[in-house]
């Protein structure tokens, strides 16, 4: 549902020594989705039934974990963790589980590369849930989610609603071969305002269908220069909590979507049609996709929760057999399971305990092989090897790769070369950048110190 605008691209790198294919100019079409507010969202009885059954399963899962109280905390934490891993994996970001746990336990201190991406993804999920109870979701709220994702609130030129054209797939240098060209920048603000109104307004439309349509609209608008995929998936969780479907649980939907990327792409593309509104067949397809993936994710969540609870029970038994009833070790073991990794100062602060007593307990737990110490960075992080093995087991089921385009992280879905002309100053004497650009399979021919290109590891000033 929408229209196309014919636009002409004039190359900004012509004459800069790039291969011919990168210097192309020519016409392309930008897709402009229709507003969501006011659309008829009728689905067939079979689609409505599928959504209802999936939502029933979600509600049952949420109630089951919530009523377990303390014993449900570690499973809930693991589900959140796996969603952060799964959403990041869809953009090509992977990390070793133990190293990632250490990065999380230290608040991202010292995190690099994929670790930082996943820590940011988890922060964006938390920001999304914090927004679930506000009266009205605004564009600034969504920008805040992206800022958390980028670990750079107010510090990165990539944070905020874009003011230039971007695209998904094809070349880094022009949109002529792109798989999807989002709306021109002059239309983004109005479309985002409409999306926020849709997200905020009470509705009788099934929550899963609303989330599916809002997510597709967000990805279609592609409002940011980076982080659209991950922010868009965090938006789904904001809506599921806001609409009352999941009050406690972060459903690991991204892993499910990653395992069936062709169908995910088909669902997004099916909603990018010309016309004033969607037909029942189109809405049914989106409804069945969301119902099926939600059912798979919720079913898998029960398996994950049972495995986590089994590990925690085993650890509690070991502690009970080796420590006095009043030992801080009983609190430590629960902390380790919920947070996956802990520091001495973190445990001491949470429980008002003596840091020396916490360290003694952790040292002894390490000797009993209940926990393991990661000494790569200080403060030392203690984690449960069995819990980390669960992370590795379930994360291994999540394929790696991008959901749209030609298999590059979402940083490759954007372009910021509108001002490329003139960047090669008379300062040829400054020299060429020479940074390797994986998507282009070539070195950057612009001058050193140019504004950052949208390639992983290639940022302003040429710094990684």
WOPE-V385332 format. One record per residue. N is the residue number from 0. PHI is phi in degrees with one decimal (NA if undefined). NEAR is the number of other C-alpha atoms within 8 Angstrom. D_FIRST is the distance of its C-alpha to the first C-alpha in Angstrom with 2 decimals. Layout:
BEGIN
N/PHI/NEAR/D_FIRST  N/PHI/NEAR/D_FIRST
END
This chain:
BEGIN
0/NA/12/0.00  1/158.8/13/3.74  2/-136.1/11/7.16  3/-114.8/9/10.24  4/-111.0/8/13.58  5/-78.2/8/16.70  6/-135.2/8/19.34  7/-109.7/8/22.82  8/-98.6/11/24.41  9/-106.3/7/28.10  10/-58.7/10/29.93  11/-100.5/10/31.70  12/-122.3/11/34.05  13/-59.1/9/35.50  14/81.3/6/39.24  15/-100.4/8/39.33  16/85.3/6/40.58  17/-78.0/10/37.36  18/-58.3/6/36.84  19/-53.7/6/35.30  20/-61.0/5/32.03  21/-86.5/11/31.42  22/-94.3/13/32.37  23/-65.2/10/29.75  24/-117.7/10/28.06  25/157.4/8/25.41  26/-80.8/9/21.92  27/-148.7/10/18.72  28/-120.4/9/15.03  29/-95.5/13/13.44  30/-89.7/13/9.73  31/-118.0/12/8.64  32/-70.8/12/5.96  33/-72.0/9/5.82  34/-59.1/9/8.91  35/-80.5/9/9.57  36/-62.3/8/12.63  37/92.2/5/12.78  38/-73.1/7/9.92  39/-78.2/6/11.63  40/-121.3/7/12.22  41/-88.4/6/14.51  42/-121.0/11/15.70  43/-72.2/8/18.59  44/-56.7/6/22.16  45/-68.2/6/22.55  46/-68.1/11/19.61  47/-61.6/10/20.94  48/-66.7/8/24.36  49/-63.7/12/23.39  50/-63.5/15/21.92  51/-62.1/9/25.04  52/-67.9/9/27.38  53/-64.6/12/25.92  54/-67.9/11/26.12  55/-62.6/8/29.67  56/-65.3/10/30.63  57/-61.7/13/29.35  58/-62.1/10/31.32  59/-66.4/8/34.37  60/-61.5/12/34.25  61/-61.0/12/33.96  62/-66.0/8/36.82  63/-61.0/8/38.91  64/-73.3/14/38.86  65/-67.6/9/39.30  66/-74.2/7/42.30  67/-76.4/8/44.01  68/51.8/8/44.45  69/-60.2/5/46.32  70/-73.1/8/45.95  71/-92.4/13/42.17  72/-67.6/10/41.89  73/-67.0/14/42.28  74/-59.0/15/39.69  75/-62.7/13/37.15  76/-65.1/10/38.02  77/-65.2/13/37.67  78/-62.3/15/34.18  79/-61.8/13/33.10  80/-61.2/9/34.87  81/-68.7/13/33.27  82/-66.8/14/29.73  83/-61.9/13/30.63  84/-66.3/12/32.07  85/-65.6/15/29.16  86/-65.4/14/26.49  87/-68.4/14/28.80  88/-62.7/15/29.49  89/-64.6/14/25.85  90/-104.2/15/26.39  91/91.4/11/29.75  92/-101.2/12/32.07  93/-127.9/10/35.00  94/-150.5/8/38.28  95/-67.7/6/41.53  96/-60.3/9/41.55  97/-64.3/9/44.96  98/-66.2/9/44.23  99/-65.6/11/40.92  100/-59.6/11/42.74  101/-64.1/11/45.32  102/-62.8/15/42.74  103/-66.0/10/41.24  104/-65.4/13/44.71  105/-99.6/10/45.64  106/67.2/6/42.50  107/85.3/10/41.19  108/-62.9/6/44.50  109/81.1/6/45.09  110/-68.1/8/41.76  111/-135.2/6/40.57  112/52.5/6/37.83  113/-63.3/9/35.82  114/-56.6/13/37.84  115/-63.4/12/36.63  116/-61.9/12/32.99  117/-72.7/12/33.34  118/-58.6/14/35.41  119/-64.1/12/32.71  120/-63.2/15/30.06  121/-65.0/12/32.27  122/-63.9/11/32.74  123/-65.7/15/28.98  124/-62.1/13/28.82  125/-64.4/8/31.74  126/-63.3/11/30.17  127/-61.0/13/27.03  128/-70.0/10/29.36  129/-65.7/7/31.40  130/-85.8/10/28.41  131/-61.6/10/27.66  132/-102.1/6/30.10  133/-73.7/6/29.40  134/-63.0/5/28.40  135/-142.0/8/25.30  136/-78.5/12/23.52  137/-115.6/9/23.35  138/-61.4/9/22.13  139/-60.7/6/25.80  140/-62.5/9/25.83  141/-68.4/10/23.18  142/-65.0/11/25.19  143/-62.6/10/28.25  144/-61.3/15/26.77  145/-64.7/14/26.16  146/-62.6/14/29.68  147/-62.6/14/31.21  148/-60.2/17/29.51  149/-82.3/12/30.94  150/53.6/8/34.39  151/-150.6/10/34.54  152/-55.6/10/33.80  153/72.0/6/34.28  154/-115.9/6/35.91  155/-108.9/8/33.31  156/-69.0/5/31.58  157/-89.0/7/28.57  158/-84.3/16/28.11  159/116.2/10/25.74  160/-68.0/10/22.54  161/-67.1/10/22.49  162/-123.5/6/23.51  163/-146.1/8/22.91  164/-77.9/12/20.46  165/-128.4/13/20.14  166/-161.9/13/18.64  167/-119.9/13/18.79  168/84.5/13/21.16  169/79.0/12/23.29  170/-88.1/12/26.05  171/-73.2/13/27.23  172/-106.7/10/28.02  173/-159.9/12/25.05  174/-92.3/13/21.31  175/-66.0/11/21.94  176/-113.2/8/21.79  177/-67.2/12/19.33  178/-75.4/10/17.09  179/-150.7/10/14.41  180/-111.2/12/14.81  181/-65.9/13/13.39  182/-61.1/13/13.02  183/-58.5/10/16.44  184/-59.4/10/18.85  185/-69.6/6/19.12  186/-104.7/8/15.67  187/-66.2/13/16.18  188/-58.8/9/18.44  189/-65.2/7/16.28  190/-66.1/10/13.30  191/-69.6/12/16.01  192/-60.8/10/17.64  193/-63.4/11/14.62  194/-60.4/14/14.38  195/-65.3/12/18.13  196/-64.7/12/18.10  197/-62.9/10/15.79  198/-63.3/10/18.17  199/-80.7/9/21.20  200/-74.2/7/20.69  201/-60.8/4/22.47  202/-154.9/4/20.41  203/-91.4/4/21.31  204/-66.6/7/18.28  205/-52.4/8/19.89  206/-53.9/10/20.41  207/-65.8/12/19.39  208/-69.2/12/15.93  209/-59.4/11/15.59  210/-64.8/12/16.92  211/-63.1/12/14.68  212/-72.2/9/11.44  213/-64.9/13/13.33  214/-63.4/12/14.62  215/-62.9/10/11.48  216/-64.4/11/10.21  217/-61.5/13/13.77  218/-67.2/11/14.03  219/-69.4/11/11.01  220/-67.3/13/12.68  221/47.5/10/15.99  222/-73.8/11/17.96  223/-111.5/11/21.40  224/-85.1/15/23.60  225/-159.8/10/24.66  226/81.7/12/24.15  227/-63.8/14/20.37  228/-61.8/10/20.52  229/-70.7/12/23.47  230/-66.3/13/22.44  231/-63.4/11/19.05  232/-75.2/11/21.10  233/-63.8/12/23.56  234/-59.8/12/20.83  235/-58.1/12/20.37  236/-70.0/13/24.11  237/-58.4/13/24.10  238/-70.2/13/21.74  239/-64.6/13/23.71  240/-78.3/13/26.84  241/-62.8/9/25.56  242/-83.9/7/24.37  243/82.7/7/27.81  244/-80.6/11/27.09  245/-131.1/11/29.11  246/-84.0/7/31.75  247/-126.3/9/33.80  248/-99.7/11/32.19  249/-97.4/10/30.00  250/-71.3/12/28.53  251/-77.0/14/28.75  252/-70.5/11/25.15  253/-62.7/11/24.99  254/-62.3/15/27.79  255/-65.5/12/26.03  256/-64.8/10/22.85  257/-66.4/16/25.19  258/-77.1/9/27.00  259/-134.5/8/24.00  260/-60.6/9/22.07  261/-57.8/7/20.69  262/-71.2/8/19.01  263/-61.5/12/17.79  264/-63.9/10/16.23  265/-62.0/8/14.77  266/-62.6/11/13.17  267/-64.3/10/11.62  268/-67.0/8/10.52  269/-63.8/8/9.15  270/-88.7/11/6.44  271/-103.7/11/5.75  272/-114.1/10/4.51  273/-81.4/8/4.76  274/128.2/8/4.84  275/-83.7/7/5.60  276/-163.1/9/5.04  277/-87.6/12/5.84  278/-83.6/6/9.16  279/-60.3/9/12.30  280/-61.2/7/12.79  281/-66.1/10/9.83  282/-65.7/12/10.94  283/-61.3/11/14.44  284/-61.7/9/14.23  285/-64.6/13/13.27  286/-63.7/16/15.98  287/-67.1/11/18.52  288/-59.2/11/18.06  289/-67.4/12/18.68  290/-64.6/14/21.45  291/-66.1/10/23.16  292/-68.0/11/23.20  293/-67.3/12/24.35  294/-61.4/11/27.04  295/-63.6/9/28.25  296/-65.7/13/28.41  297/-67.5/13/30.22  298/-63.6/8/32.61  299/-63.6/8/33.39  300/-63.3/12/33.95  301/-62.3/9/36.80  302/-63.6/8/38.45  303/-62.2/12/38.11  304/-61.3/13/39.50  305/-64.5/9/42.43  306/-65.6/9/43.31  307/-64.1/13/43.30  308/-64.3/12/45.39  309/-64.1/8/47.79  310/-65.1/10/48.36  311/-63.4/12/48.92  312/-61.2/8/51.35  313/-63.4/8/53.30  314/-67.0/10/53.53  315/-62.7/11/54.68  316/-63.8/8/57.34  317/-62.6/9/58.64  318/-66.0/12/58.86  319/-61.4/10/60.63  320/-80.2/6/63.17  321/-122.9/6/63.95  322/-130.4/8/63.64  323/-65.2/6/65.27  324/-63.8/6/63.33  325/-95.1/5/63.25  326/-71.3/8/62.04  327/-65.1/10/58.98  328/-57.7/12/57.91  329/-67.4/12/56.43  330/-79.4/8/54.01  331/-62.1/11/53.40  332/-63.2/12/52.31  333/-69.7/11/49.57  334/-59.3/12/48.45  335/-62.1/13/48.28  336/-70.4/12/46.15  337/-76.4/11/43.70  338/-96.4/10/43.46  339/69.3/13/44.11  340/-144.5/15/46.41  341/-137.3/13/48.79  342/-113.0/12/51.24  343/-59.3/11/54.62  344/-64.3/7/53.89  345/-63.6/8/50.53  346/-65.7/14/52.21  347/-60.9/12/55.14  348/-68.0/8/52.99  349/-65.0/7/50.89  350/-113.4/7/54.00  351/61.8/6/56.62  352/-99.5/11/58.62  353/-72.9/7/61.14  354/-54.8/10/59.54  355/-64.0/6/62.72  356/-67.4/9/62.47  357/-63.1/15/58.82  358/-64.4/9/59.79  359/-60.6/8/62.71  360/-64.2/11/60.49  361/-67.3/12/57.91  362/-59.5/8/60.72  363/-70.2/8/62.18  364/-63.1/12/58.82  365/-67.1/11/58.37  366/-61.7/7/61.82  367/-85.6/7/60.84  368/64.1/7/57.64  369/-79.7/11/55.47  370/-126.8/12/53.77  371/-133.5/10/53.73  372/-100.5/9/54.00  373/-107.9/11/51.84  374/-106.2/8/54.02  375/-65.4/5/51.91  376/-139.9/7/51.35  377/-103.5/6/53.02  378/-69.7/7/52.88  379/-61.5/11/53.30  380/-112.6/15/50.59  381/-108.6/13/51.55  382/-140.3/16/49.18  383/-92.3/13/49.49  384/-55.3/9/49.54  385/-65.8/7/48.47  386/-71.4/12/45.41  387/-65.3/12/44.48  388/-63.8/8/44.90  389/-64.8/10/42.37  390/-57.7/11/39.90  391/-62.0/9/40.64  392/-64.0/8/40.36  393/-78.3/10/36.96  394/-68.4/10/35.54  395/-65.1/7/36.73  396/-83.3/8/34.26  397/-98.6/12/31.32  398/-65.5/10/30.46  399/-105.5/11/30.24  400/141.3/12/27.61  401/-92.3/14/24.28  402/-85.6/12/21.06  403/-130.9/9/19.18  404/85.5/13/20.79  405/-116.8/7/24.30  406/85.1/8/26.17  407/-126.7/13/27.03  408/-56.4/12/26.93  409/-66.4/12/24.09  410/-63.5/12/26.58  411/-83.0/14/26.05  412/-89.9/15/22.34  413/-121.0/14/23.25  414/-144.9/14/25.35  415/-127.2/11/27.64  416/-107.6/8/29.51  417/-58.6/8/28.45  418/-106.4/8/32.05  419/-65.2/8/33.60  420/-61.5/8/35.60  421/91.6/6/38.99  422/-69.5/9/38.91  423/-83.2/10/41.55  424/-69.5/7/44.16  425/-57.7/5/47.45  426/-70.6/8/48.04  427/-50.3/9/47.88  428/-67.1/5/50.89  429/-70.4/7/48.64  430/92.2/8/47.59  431/-81.5/10/44.36  432/-61.7/13/42.30  433/76.8/9/42.67  434/-68.7/8/40.33  435/-72.8/8/39.05  436/-113.2/11/35.28  437/-55.6/7/34.32  438/-66.3/9/30.99  439/-81.9/8/32.61  440/53.6/7/35.77  441/-156.4/7/37.79  442/-86.9/10/39.58  443/-71.0/10/38.21  444/-94.6/10/39.94  445/-75.8/11/39.37  446/-73.2/14/42.25  447/-61.7/11/43.27  448/83.9/8/41.92  449/-72.4/11/38.62  450/-56.3/7/35.54  451/-59.5/10/34.17  452/-86.2/10/32.04  453/-84.7/13/29.21  454/-128.8/11/31.25  455/-54.4/8/32.69  456/81.7/6/36.09  457/-121.1/13/35.78  458/-122.7/13/35.66  459/-55.6/10/37.24  460/76.7/9/40.69  461/76.1/12/40.24  462/-81.2/7/41.04  463/-77.9/5/39.75
END
